[in-house]
Amino acid sequence: MANKNNKAPEEATGLENINESLTSFGSRMEQHKGLIGGIVAGVIVVAIAVFGFVFFNNRSNQESARKYSGLEVKIEEQARKASPAAQDSVRNALWEKELKALAASESGKPGATLANINLAGRYYDAGKYKEALACINGADVSEPVMKGLLSLLKGDCHVGLKQYPEAIKAYDEAIADGAKTPDVAVRALSKKALVLDAQKKYAEAKAVYEIMLKDYPMEANNIGINPEAYIARENGRLGK
């Protein structure tokens, strides 16, 4: 819920700490599931529950998606053959190998999209931001919520690469469809404001929080953000 004492929580201030701030921010939002069922929030592993966005319209698409759904059983069977201490590393290596192969063999089909989404989350968690971006760009997604979540992840990857204008652009992509995906939009607004504030663009950050207050007050409250407190903070930094 909103901060009752109207004080903005502490955040990292240097550009070198933005990514850490985004991760912390995402962890806080993970506790507030909101309208999108808690699929992801903030820094996301977008592979979780991805089948919800696939619309099967022909047999070819169904078969392609089933190839992805069969990976878990296949990988678990192989991982269990390793010693208990090595199973996690073996499992992770197998996932990366199988997902990369599926993304290549099923290019243009749902199986490839699902594989790229899963890989993007794994690469992001490993700090491989360029690889994650390549996977995001290889995912053919039109469903609004998943598309917005991928835009959030794209922005976070650009932050990790210190490509701040590109990060802002990606967050703007997630904000653009806010009428359909308000929970995604408010997260994108929060991340955009954080990046702007860290670059000392206080007036621009304030304008973002004002949009949040005007258009997404309920969603902001649901994820524990008090826009008025942040607006007051930016006014203070602007000497107002």
Buried (B, 14 or more C-beta within 10 A) or exposed (E): EBBEEEEBBEBBEEBEEBBEBBBBBBEBBBEBBBEBEBBBBBBBBBBEEBEEBBEBEEEEBEBBBEBBEEBEEEBEEBBEEBEEEEBEEBBBBBBBEBBBEBBEEBBEBBBBBBBBBBBBBBBBEEEBBEBBBBBBEBBEBEBBBBBBBBBBBBBBBBBBBEBBEBBBBBBBBBBBBBEEBBBBBBBBBBBBBBBBBBBEBBEBBBBBBBBBBEBBBEBBBBBBBBBBBBBBBBEEBEEE
